[in-house]
Each structure stands twice: as C-alpha cells, then as structure tokens.
Amino acid sequence: MQAVKIRKIGNSLGVVIPKEVLARMKVGEGETLYFTDALDGSVRLTPVDEEFAAQMEQHFRQRLGRMRLTSTRHAYPLVGVYPRYFVAERFALVGDAAVGMHPVTAHGFNLGLLGQDLLSRAMLSARATGADIANPALLATYQRELRRATRPLYLATYAITRLYTDDRLPARVLRRAALAAGTGLRPLRRAMLHGLSQAGDSRSATFPLLGLLKAITR
Ligand SMILES: Cc1cc2nc3c(=O)[nH]c(=O)nc-3n(C[C@H](O)[C@H](O)[C@H](O)COP(=O)(O)OP(=O)(O)OC[C@H]3O[C@@H](n4cnc5c(N)ncnc54)[C@H](O)[C@@H]3O)c2cc1C
C-alpha cells in the first residue's frame, strides 16, 4: 500500500502520484486515468489502455472479429460467498443471497431454484398441518438440507476456481489432465452431466454424494 496526501492545488484539491506508481501503471504526462467503482465499494484509479481492444481480439482468437471499446471499463470480480447461516427468526435466504456460487461451474441459478423448492415444500407442508410456516424447526431443517445439497459443490467450485486461476506449471499440468479425464473417462463425464442436469424431486439433491455415486456406477 502507498499513501498520498490530498493537498490544495490552486482552488482545487489534488494528489501527487509517486513516480513508481505511474511507472507501474505505464502512464506519463498528458495521459488520462479513470476512476472505476469496485464491487467492495472502493474506487480504483486505472489507466486507459489503448491496446485493450487488440488484447480482447487476441484473447478471443479473433473469433468475434474487430472489437472496440464503447464505454468506460468496470471491474466486476467474480467471487463465491457462502454465509454461516441461511436462516434467522422468521427469515430465510434463497438464491444468490443464500449460496453465492462462482459462475465457473454454472450452478448458481440451479441452486437458487433448489433452495426455493426446498423452502416452499416445507412451508406448504407446515401450512397443511396448521403449523407456523416459519417455525424454527422448519427453518433449521431447510438450512440443514440446503447446506447438505450445496456445500460439496460450492467447495468443489472453489477448488476449480483456484486451479484455473493459477498460472504456475503444476496447476497448468493438473488442469490439462483434468480436462483430458473429463472428456476421456465415461464415469467422470456422467458425474459432470449429473451435476448439471438433475431432474425430479429436489429433496434427492440434498444427498448430492449419493446421487453422484449412482451416476458414476450406473
Ligand atoms: C457471469 C455469470 C454467469 C452465470 N452463469 C450461470 C449459469 O450458466 N447457470 C446457472 O445456473 N447460474 C449462472 N449464474 C448465476 C445466476 O445468474 C445467479 O445464481 C442468479 O441470477 C441468482 O438469482 P437471484 O434472484 O438469487 O439474484 P439476482 O439475479 O442477483 O437478483 C437479485 C436482484 O435484487 C436486486 N437488488 C439488489 N439489492 C437490492 C436492494 N437493496 N433493493 C432492491 N433490489 C435489490 C438486484 O438488482 C437484482 O435484480 C451466472 C452468474 C454470472 C455472474
């Protein structure tokens, strides 16, 4: 971290950016810097990157043709969040508020539907017996079931994210091996398909490892 003091410059306030920071940002006199809002509420100062469009074209291997930047750039970090509790007094979390999956395994929406289904089933059965639809036992069961259904996948997704954002050689070798195993090994392919396309009663999803085992040994 590097601190700069806000000083009066004429009738305005300003800061002097240290030379080494400018060098790291690769900007010099006359160039423009942009303030962008980060997800955590902080404000970032970023340089305009003239080569941004070219870099994007290269990243997409020219598959999308010529690209051009048409707006300011904003960073939206893709993160996963998993709260300690899903419920409180007469209160339950669903969707991303409950299980904020990293999008890399494409499960956030599915798990959102799962949570809604588990909760609404529990509430409907409570109502059918005249019980309180937000009684603590019901909410505790919902929390337990949703945690059991989602925690293994959340942790697996976290591990995958770590692996695929690590550019060191062992990680690169491991992910190549994982991709080869995913396409070559049938049981693994079945396990992946199972993870992406479960149908039927949502309560069966509350035993994910059992379902996975069944899919592999089928
Ligand atoms: C890049 C990316 C790719 C994804 N791909 C997949 C995929 O392939 N498959 C999959 O299953 N899932 C995927 N997801 C996840 C999926 O989009 C989310 O899990 C899902 O949209 C969550 O739905 P939600 O209703 O819980 O939350 P959201 O869709 O985030 O809805 C919350 C809403 O609340 C509003 N809001 C927030 N704060 C307030 C407030 N204070 N007052 C009023 N309104 C407020 C927000 O504006 C928003 O409209 C992906 C997510 C991302 C980011």
The ligand as a Gaussian input file, in Angstrom:
#p B3LYP/6-31G(d) Opt

LIG

0 1
 C      -21.261000     -14.305000     -15.471000
 C      -22.268000     -15.214000     -14.795000
 C      -22.656000     -16.395000     -15.426000
 C      -23.567000     -17.255000     -14.809000
 N      -23.927000     -18.431000     -15.442000
 C      -24.792000     -19.266000     -14.835000
 C      -25.163000     -20.496000     -15.489000
 O      -24.718000     -20.802000     -16.588000
 N      -26.024000     -21.325000     -14.840000
 C      -26.545000     -21.016000     -13.605000
 O      -27.323000     -21.828000     -13.048000
 N      -26.220000     -19.838000     -12.979000
 C      -25.366000     -18.963000     -13.567000
 N      -25.041000     -17.785000     -12.957000
 C      -25.616000     -17.469000     -11.644000
 C      -27.038000     -16.883000     -11.745000
 O      -27.048000     -15.780000     -12.630000
 C      -27.459000     -16.441000     -10.338000
 O      -27.296000     -17.528000      -9.467000
 C      -28.912000     -15.999000     -10.292000
 O      -29.141000     -14.938000     -11.189000
 C      -29.258000     -15.571000      -8.883000
 O      -30.591000     -15.150000      -8.847000
 P      -31.093000     -14.310000      -7.642000
 O      -32.517000     -13.977000      -7.941000
 O      -30.805000     -15.002000      -6.360000
 O      -30.192000     -12.993000      -7.607000
 P      -30.060000     -11.854000      -8.703000
 O      -30.328000     -12.388000     -10.080000
 O      -28.743000     -11.185000      -8.442000
 O      -31.242000     -10.887000      -8.343000
 C      -31.164000     -10.014000      -7.238000
 C      -31.898000      -8.747000      -7.628000
 O      -32.019000      -7.931000      -6.472000
 C      -31.750000      -6.606000      -6.843000
 N      -31.308000      -5.889000      -5.635000
 C      -30.114000      -5.953000      -5.007000
 N      -30.099000      -5.165000      -3.922000
 C      -31.320000      -4.606000      -3.865000
 C      -31.935000      -3.691000      -2.965000
 N      -31.271000      -3.221000      -1.896000
 N      -33.208000      -3.323000      -3.212000
 C      -33.883000      -3.819000      -4.253000
 N      -33.358000      -4.686000      -5.154000
 C      -32.107000      -5.069000      -4.957000
 C      -30.662000      -6.708000      -7.901000
 O      -30.648000      -5.553000      -8.711000
 C      -31.143000      -7.937000      -8.676000
 O      -32.047000      -7.613000      -9.710000
 C      -24.131000     -16.905000     -13.544000
 C      -23.750000     -15.695000     -12.931000
 C      -22.828000     -14.862000     -13.541000
 C      -22.451000     -13.568000     -12.859000

